[in-house]
């Protein structure tokens, strides 16, 4: 179990890599490592979410399961007058995300080690983003949706990327049980982007 990216202390030996990625027309240099999600480059699902997400300039944003940071750091660049809080259970991912924030000169972020929402308490956000850890199981994914609902301001939005074959229909059902409005914003190569509005 400890070799999974969704544990607090990955057991995998360090294998740091550095590469460039262009996201929303912005160039980032990312450092990743073994024991974190998509260590070899920004995964396709995250890219589809990054391309689709709508981040107001002054938004308070939460990135749940931030990994080494591509989604949250892009959001922070878009929310120039806002702030992005990035959380992940994986200590190694949190350290990398902080390193990548410094590296790419993204000052308007707070990056915290957090089991689900523990580190943010009942703080409220305008936008919550997640590429949920499907392999951690449906219970964890649904807990992210439930926790997101209670932490969104009225009119706030939750953006989720999920693969059709990894449970998009049941994820949508769960979102519809919580949120009054759930839209499929886009789909690409089996990935679905859901926008749920509170």
C-alpha positions in Angstrom: 0.0 0.0 0.0 2.8 2.4 0.9 3.9 2.5 -2.8 0.8 4.3 -3.9 0.9 8.0 -4.6 -2.1 8.5 -2.3 -0.3 7.5 1.0 1.4 10.1 3.2 4.9 8.5 2.9 5.6 6.9 -0.5 8.1 4.1 -0.1 9.5 4.4 -3.7 13.1 5.4 -4.0 13.7 9.0 -5.1 14.0 9.5 -8.9 13.7 13.2 -9.5 13.0 14.5 -13.0 12.6 18.0 -14.4 10.8 19.0 -17.6 8.9 21.8 -19.2 5.1 21.9 -19.8 2.9 24.5 -21.5 -0.4 24.8 -19.8 -3.0 27.5 -20.8 -0.3 29.1 -22.9 2.0 29.4 -19.9 5.3 27.7 -19.7 6.2 25.9 -16.4 9.3 23.9 -15.3 8.2 21.1 -13.1 10.2 18.8 -10.8 8.6 15.5 -10.0 9.8 12.3 -8.3 8.9 8.6 -7.9 6.0 8.0 -5.6 3.8 10.9 -6.9 1.1 10.8 -9.5 2.1 11.1 -13.2 5.7 11.6 -12.3 6.8 11.5 -16.0 4.8 14.5 -17.2 1.4 16.2 -16.8 -1.2 13.5 -17.3 -3.8 13.8 -20.0 -6.7 14.1 -17.6 -5.1 17.0 -15.8 -4.4 18.7 -19.1 -8.1 18.4 -20.1 -9.2 19.8 -16.8 -6.6 22.7 -17.0 -7.9 23.6 -20.5 -11.5 23.5 -19.4 -11.5 25.1 -15.9 -12.9 28.6 -15.5 -10.9 30.5 -12.8 -12.1 34.1 -12.0 -9.2 36.6 -11.6 -10.0 37.1 -7.9 -11.1 33.6 -7.0 -10.3 31.7 -3.8 -9.4 28.3 -5.1 -8.8 24.9 -3.6 -6.9 22.1 -5.4 -7.7 18.7 -3.8 -5.0 16.1 -4.4 -2.6 18.6 -5.9 0.3 16.2 -6.6 3.4 18.2 -7.6 1.2 21.1 -8.6 0.3 21.5 -12.3 -3.5 22.1 -11.8 -3.1 24.4 -8.8 -0.2 26.4 -10.1 -1.9 27.0 -13.4 -5.0 28.1 -11.4 -2.9 30.5 -9.4 -1.5 32.1 -12.5 -5.1 32.6 -13.8 -6.4 33.9 -10.4 -3.8 36.8 -10.4 -5.7 38.7 -7.7 -7.0 35.5 -5.9 -5.3 32.7 -3.9 -5.0 29.0 -4.4 -4.8 26.5 -1.5 -3.3 23.2 -2.6 -3.6 20.0 -0.5 -2.4 16.5 -0.8 -2.0 13.6 1.6 1.4 12.7 0.0 4.2 14.5 1.8 6.6 14.1 -1.1 4.0 15.6 -3.5 3.5 18.6 -1.1 7.2 19.3 -1.0 7.5 19.1 -4.8 4.5 21.4 -5.2 6.1 24.0 -2.9 9.4 23.6 -4.8 7.5 24.1 -8.2 5.6 27.1 -6.9 9.0 28.8 -5.9 10.6 27.6 -9.1 7.9 29.1 -11.3 7.5 32.2 -9.2 3.9 31.6 -8.1 3.5 33.5 -4.8 -0.3 33.3 -4.3 -0.5 29.7 -3.1 -0.6 27.9 0.2 0.4 24.3 0.0 -0.5 21.9 2.8 -0.2 18.3 3.7 -3.7 17.2 4.3 -5.7 13.9 4.7 -8.8 14.9 2.6 -9.9 18.4 3.9 -8.3 18.2 7.4 -5.8 21.0 6.9 -8.4 23.5 5.6 -11.1 23.0 8.2 -14.4 24.7 7.1 -12.7 27.3 5.0 -14.9 28.5 2.0 -13.8 28.6 -1.6 -15.2 30.0 -4.9 -13.7 27.2 -7.0 -12.6 23.6 -6.1 -10.5 21.6 -8.5 -9.8 17.9 -8.4 -8.3 15.1 -10.4 -9.4 12.6 -7.8 -7.3 9.5 -6.9 -9.6 6.9 -8.5 -7.3 4.1 -7.3 -7.9 5.1 -3.6 -11.5 3.9 -4.1 -15.0 5.2 -4.6 -15.4 6.0 -0.9 -12.4 8.5 -1.1 -13.6 10.0 -4.3 -17.1 10.5 -2.9 -15.7 12.0 0.3 -13.9 14.6 -1.9 -17.2 15.5 -3.6 -19.0 15.8 -0.2 -16.3 17.8 1.4 -16.1 20.1 -1.6 -19.8 20.8 -1.5 -19.7 22.0 2.1 -16.7 24.2 1.5 -18.0 26.0 -1.6 -19.7 29.4 -1.3 -23.1 29.6 -2.9 -22.7 29.8 -6.6 -19.2 28.2 -6.3 -18.1 25.5 -8.6 -16.4 22.1 -8.3 -14.4 21.0 -11.4 -13.7 17.3 -11.7 -11.9 15.2 -14.3 -12.7 11.5 -14.4 -12.3 8.8 -17.0 -15.4 7.1 -18.3 -14.1 3.6 -17.7 -12.9 4.6 -14.2 -16.4 5.5 -13.0 -17.5 8.7 -14.6 -21.2 7.6 -14.6 -21.3 6.9 -10.9 -19.3 10.0 -10.1 -21.8 12.1 -12.0 -24.7 10.4 -10.1 -23.0 11.2 -6.8 -22.4 14.8 -7.9 -26.1 15.1 -8.9 -27.1 13.9 -5.5 -25.2 16.8 -3.9 -25.3 19.7 -6.3 -28.4 21.4 -7.9 -26.5 21.8 -11.3 -24.0 19.3 -12.8 -22.8 19.9 -16.4 -20.5 17.8 -18.6 -18.3 20.7 -19.9 -16.2 18.6 -22.3 -15.0 15.1 -23.0 -11.8 14.1 -24.6 -10.3 10.6 -25.1 -12.6 9.1 -22.5 -12.1 11.8 -20.0 -15.1 13.7 -18.7 -15.0 17.2 -17.2 -17.8 17.8 -14.8 -18.6 21.3 -13.4 -20.9 21.1 -10.4 -22.4 24.4 -9.2 -23.6 24.9 -5.6 
